[in-house]
């Protein structure tokens, strides 16, 4: 049986090299849809504006990628938002919150969960505030709240419309009352836009929850859109609500499609149509403001125009 031992000695190194040989193929060729679980070739989903090629459901994307998709030729100016404390309470649980923020900053190359940029959408200049839910849950604390107000102020100072893409679990637990204070601050920011007669658009991207739902979707002059019927928009989770009211929740509860029927959402605009529909709406709104300035006799009547009337027109 010596011939078997000799053969084993010869084949063993070759077999080990065969199984230990590393694949030359990249490990990120495929991804799966968070909605239908379909396996998709990554290049195909990128060419489809990061929407599933099977069910067309928009997938989560980072702020800079959204800016590239939204703005003309993918060009924009990223604005420096105010630098504030990321950990005012020196929060610590299993590890310090400062360390978690440092890791997130390094991973995503942004200081906090929101980025602000200015650019053109079909030649219509706009200020855009965009959130990254993968940055520590996209929770809103001092920095994210101040960035929202900063973006509103910048829009007012430069006479530009304002668009926000929220994607968040709500207010930041680690900032406690400081995080809750960002809710009235954001309302004040939206009121500044309203007083200036500038459009304010909230485009919900799944998920949106907590204090952001309670404050950013405020006011008669704010347009509330969502990029999918399945976009999750909520204050508290469905389990919490079900236990509180003691009743089963209706089908589709807390989705943009359901909220559209109830009047909380004005319109569903798929990601593929963002550039066209947003620029058309901005053009209409800005023309209305020009007409209002020229014809003061109809000012009172024009002041009563609601988002629903503009959309239906």
C-alpha positions as CSV (number, residue, x, y, z in Angstrom):
1,X,0.0,0.0,0.0
2,X,3.1,2.2,-0.2
3,X,1.9,3.5,-3.6
4,X,-1.2,5.0,-1.9
5,X,1.0,6.8,0.7
6,X,3.3,8.1,-2.1
7,X,0.3,9.3,-4.1
8,X,-1.2,11.0,-1.1
9,X,2.1,12.9,-0.4
10,X,2.1,14.1,-4.0
11,X,-1.5,15.1,-4.1
12,X,-1.9,16.7,-0.7
13,X,0.0,19.9,-1.4
14,X,-1.9,20.4,-4.7
15,X,-5.2,19.8,-3.0
16,X,-4.4,22.3,-0.2
17,X,-3.4,24.9,-2.7
18,X,-6.6,24.4,-4.6
19,X,-8.8,24.9,-1.6
20,X,-6.8,27.6,0.0
21,X,-6.5,29.6,-3.2
22,X,-8.3,32.9,-2.8
23,X,-10.9,33.9,-5.4
24,X,-10.0,36.8,-7.7
25,X,-13.7,37.8,-7.9
26,X,-14.7,40.8,-5.7
27,X,-16.9,39.8,-2.7
28,X,-19.6,42.6,-3.4
29,X,-20.8,41.5,-6.8
30,X,-24.3,40.8,-5.5
31,X,-26.8,42.4,-3.2
32,X,-30.3,41.7,-2.1
33,X,-33.4,43.9,-2.0
34,X,-34.5,44.8,1.5
35,X,-38.1,44.7,0.3
36,X,-38.6,41.6,-1.9
37,X,-35.3,39.8,-0.9
38,X,-34.4,39.3,-4.6
39,X,-30.7,38.7,-5.3
40,X,-29.5,41.5,-7.7
41,X,-26.3,42.0,-9.6
42,X,-24.8,45.1,-7.9
43,X,-24.0,46.8,-11.2
44,X,-27.6,46.4,-12.3
45,X,-29.0,48.1,-9.2
46,X,-26.5,50.9,-9.5
47,X,-27.6,51.5,-13.1
48,X,-31.2,51.5,-11.8
49,X,-30.5,54.4,-9.4
50,X,-30.2,51.9,-6.6
51,X,-33.7,50.7,-7.0
52,X,-34.5,46.9,-7.1
53,X,-34.6,45.7,-10.6
54,X,-37.4,43.2,-9.6
55,X,-39.9,45.3,-7.5
56,X,-38.4,48.8,-8.2
57,X,-38.3,49.6,-4.5
58,X,-35.7,52.3,-3.7
59,X,-32.8,51.0,-1.5
60,X,-31.0,53.0,1.1
61,X,-28.2,55.2,-0.2
62,X,-25.7,57.5,1.4
63,X,-26.2,61.4,1.2
64,X,-23.4,62.0,-1.3
65,X,-24.7,59.3,-3.6
66,X,-28.2,61.0,-3.4
67,X,-26.6,64.3,-4.2
68,X,-25.0,62.8,-7.3
69,X,-28.3,61.4,-8.5
70,X,-30.3,64.5,-7.7
71,X,-28.1,67.4,-8.9
72,X,-27.3,68.2,-12.5
73,X,-24.4,66.2,-13.8
74,X,-23.8,65.0,-10.2
75,X,-22.1,68.3,-9.3
76,X,-22.8,70.2,-6.1
77,X,-21.3,72.2,-3.3
78,X,-21.2,70.6,0.1
79,X,-21.7,73.2,2.8
80,X,-19.8,73.2,6.1
81,X,-22.4,73.0,8.9
82,X,-21.7,74.4,12.5
83,X,-19.3,72.4,14.6
84,X,-20.8,71.5,17.9
85,X,-20.3,68.9,20.6
86,X,-21.1,65.4,19.5
87,X,-21.3,64.2,23.1
88,X,-22.4,67.0,25.5
89,X,-23.4,64.6,28.3
90,X,-20.2,62.4,28.1
91,X,-22.5,59.4,27.5
92,X,-21.2,55.9,28.1
93,X,-22.7,52.5,28.2
94,X,-20.8,49.4,27.0
95,X,-18.4,51.9,25.4
96,X,-18.2,55.7,25.3
97,X,-20.4,57.5,22.8
98,X,-17.4,59.6,21.7
99,X,-15.7,56.4,20.4
100,X,-18.8,55.3,18.5
101,X,-19.0,58.8,16.8
102,X,-15.3,58.6,15.9
103,X,-15.8,55.2,14.2
104,X,-18.8,56.4,12.3
105,X,-17.0,59.6,11.2
106,X,-14.1,57.5,9.9
107,X,-16.4,55.0,8.1
108,X,-18.6,57.5,6.3
109,X,-16.3,60.6,6.1
110,X,-18.9,62.9,7.6
111,X,-19.1,64.6,11.0
112,X,-22.6,63.6,11.9
113,X,-25.7,61.9,10.4
114,X,-26.6,64.8,8.0
115,X,-25.0,66.6,5.1
116,X,-26.1,69.8,3.4
117,X,-25.4,70.7,-0.2
118,X,-26.4,73.3,-2.7
119,X,-26.8,72.7,-6.5
120,X,-29.1,72.7,-9.5
121,X,-32.0,70.3,-10.2
122,X,-32.8,70.7,-13.9
123,X,-31.3,74.2,-13.6
124,X,-33.4,75.0,-10.5
125,X,-31.0,75.9,-7.6
126,X,-31.9,74.4,-4.3
127,X,-30.5,73.7,-0.8
128,X,-30.7,70.0,0.1
129,X,-30.4,68.5,3.6
130,X,-29.9,64.7,3.5
131,X,-29.6,62.1,6.3
132,X,-27.6,58.9,6.6
133,X,-29.5,56.4,8.7
134,X,-26.4,54.1,8.8
135,X,-24.6,56.8,10.8
136,X,-25.6,55.6,14.3
137,X,-29.2,55.2,13.3
138,X,-29.4,58.7,11.8
139,X,-30.5,59.9,15.2
140,X,-31.0,63.7,15.5
141,X,-28.9,65.5,18.1
142,X,-27.4,68.9,18.5
143,X,-25.3,68.7,15.3
144,X,-28.0,67.3,13.1
145,X,-30.6,69.8,14.4
146,X,-28.3,72.8,14.0
147,X,-27.4,71.6,10.5
148,X,-31.1,71.6,9.6
149,X,-31.6,75.2,10.9
150,X,-28.3,76.2,9.1
151,X,-29.7,74.8,5.8
152,X,-33.0,76.7,6.3
153,X,-31.1,80.0,7.0
154,X,-28.8,79.5,4.0
155,X,-31.9,79.0,1.8
156,X,-33.4,82.2,3.2
157,X,-30.2,84.2,2.8
158,X,-29.7,83.1,-0.8
159,X,-33.4,83.1,-1.7
160,X,-33.4,79.3,-2.6
161,X,-35.9,76.6,-2.1
162,X,-35.2,73.9,0.6
163,X,-35.5,70.1,0.3
164,X,-34.9,67.7,3.1
165,X,-34.4,63.9,2.9
166,X,-35.0,62.5,6.4
167,X,-33.9,59.0,7.2
168,X,-33.8,58.5,10.9
169,X,-34.9,56.7,14.0
170,X,-35.7,60.0,15.7
171,X,-34.1,62.1,18.4
172,X,-30.7,61.1,19.8
173,X,-31.0,59.3,23.2
174,X,-27.4,60.2,24.1
175,X,-28.2,64.0,23.8
176,X,-31.3,63.7,26.0
177,X,-33.2,67.1,26.3
178,X,-30.7,68.7,24.0
179,X,-32.0,66.4,21.2
180,X,-35.6,67.2,22.0
181,X,-34.8,70.9,21.7
182,X,-34.0,70.3,18.0
183,X,-37.7,69.7,17.3
184,X,-38.9,73.3,18.0
185,X,-35.7,74.6,16.4
186,X,-36.5,72.8,13.1
187,X,-40.0,74.2,13.2
188,X,-38.6,77.7,13.5
189,X,-36.3,77.0,10.5
190,X,-39.3,75.9,8.4
191,X,-41.2,79.0,9.6
192,X,-38.4,81.2,8.3
193,X,-38.8,79.7,4.9
194,X,-42.6,80.2,5.0
195,X,-42.2,83.9,6.0
196,X,-39.8,84.4,3.1
197,X,-42.2,82.7,0.7
198,X,-39.7,80.0,-0.2
199,X,-40.7,76.3,-0.9
200,X,-40.0,73.7,1.8
201,X,-40.1,70.1,0.7
202,X,-39.8,67.0,2.9
203,X,-39.0,63.9,0.9
204,X,-39.4,60.9,3.3
205,X,-37.0,58.0,2.7
206,X,-37.5,54.9,4.8
207,X,-37.5,54.9,7.7
208,X,-38.6,58.2,9.4
209,X,-39.5,58.0,13.0
210,X,-39.8,59.8,16.4
211,X,-39.3,63.5,16.8
212,X,-38.6,64.1,13.1
213,X,-42.0,62.9,12.1
214,X,-43.5,65.1,14.9
215,X,-41.7,68.3,13.8
216,X,-40.4,68.3,10.2
217,X,-43.8,67.5,8.7
218,X,-45.2,70.7,10.2
219,X,-47.0,73.6,8.6
220,X,-49.4,74.4,5.8
221,X,-46.6,75.5,3.5
222,X,-44.5,72.3,3.8
223,X,-44.9,69.7,1.0
224,X,-44.6,66.2,2.3
225,X,-43.5,63.5,-0.2
226,X,-42.2,60.0,0.0
227,X,-40.1,58.1,-2.6
228,X,-42.1,54.9,-2.2
229,X,-45.5,53.7,-1.1
230,X,-43.7,51.4,1.4
231,X,-41.7,54.2,3.0
232,X,-42.0,53.9,6.7
233,X,-43.2,57.1,8.4
234,X,-44.0,56.8,12.1
235,X,-43.7,58.4,15.5
236,X,-43.6,55.2,17.6
237,X,-43.2,51.6,16.5
238,X,-46.4,49.6,15.6
239,X,-45.9,47.3,18.6
240,X,-45.9,50.2,21.0
241,X,-49.1,51.7,19.4
242,X,-50.9,48.3,19.4
243,X,-50.2,47.8,23.1
244,X,-51.3,51.3,23.9
245,X,-54.6,51.3,22.1
246,X,-55.3,47.6,22.6
247,X,-56.4,47.1,19.0
248,X,-55.1,45.5,15.8
249,X,-53.6,48.0,13.4
250,X,-54.9,48.4,9.8
251,X,-53.0,46.9,6.9
252,X,-50.2,49.1,5.6
253,X,-50.3,51.2,8.8
254,X,-47.3,53.7,9.0
255,X,-46.5,53.4,5.3
256,X,-46.5,56.3,3.0
257,X,-49.2,54.7,0.8
258,X,-51.5,54.5,3.8
259,X,-50.7,58.0,5.0
260,X,-51.3,59.4,1.5
261,X,-54.9,58.2,1.7
262,X,-55.2,59.9,5.1
263,X,-53.8,63.2,3.9
264,X,-50.5,63.2,5.9
265,X,-48.5,62.6,2.7
266,X,-49.1,64.8,-0.3
267,X,-47.6,62.6,-3.0
268,X,-45.5,59.6,-3.8
269,X,-42.6,60.5,-6.1
270,X,-40.4,57.6,-7.1
271,X,-36.6,58.2,-7.0
272,X,-36.4,57.9,-10.8
273,X,-38.8,60.9,-11.1
274,X,-37.2,63.1,-8.4
275,X,-35.3,65.4,-10.7
276,X,-38.2,66.0,-13.1
277,X,-41.1,66.4,-10.6
278,X,-39.2,68.4,-8.0
279,X,-37.8,70.8,-10.5
280,X,-41.3,71.2,-12.1
281,X,-42.8,71.9,-8.7
282,X,-40.1,74.4,-7.7
283,X,-40.7,76.2,-11.0
284,X,-44.4,76.5,-10.3
285,X,-43.9,77.6,-6.8
286,X,-41.3,80.2,-7.6
287,X,-43.4,81.5,-10.5
288,X,-46.3,81.9,-8.0
289,X,-44.1,84.0,-5.7
290,X,-43.0,86.2,-8.6
291,X,-46.6,86.7,-9.7
292,X,-47.6,87.5,-6.1
293,X,-44.9,90.2,-5.9
294,X,-46.0,91.7,-9.2
295,X,-49.8,91.6,-8.5
296,X,-50.4,92.8,-5.0
297,X,-54.2,93.0,-5.5
298,X,-54.4,89.2,-5.5
299,X,-52.0,88.7,-2.6
300,X,-54.6,87.6,-0.1
301,X,-56.0,85.0,-2.4
302,X,-52.6,83.6,-3.4
303,X,-51.6,83.3,0.2
304,X,-54.3,80.7,0.6
305,X,-52.8,78.3,-1.9
306,X,-52.1,74.9,-0.2
307,X,-49.7,72.2,-1.2
308,X,-52.6,70.0,-2.3
309,X,-53.9,72.7,-4.6
310,X,-50.5,73.0,-6.3
311,X,-50.1,69.3,-6.7
312,X,-53.6,68.8,-8.2
313,X,-53.0,71.8,-10.5
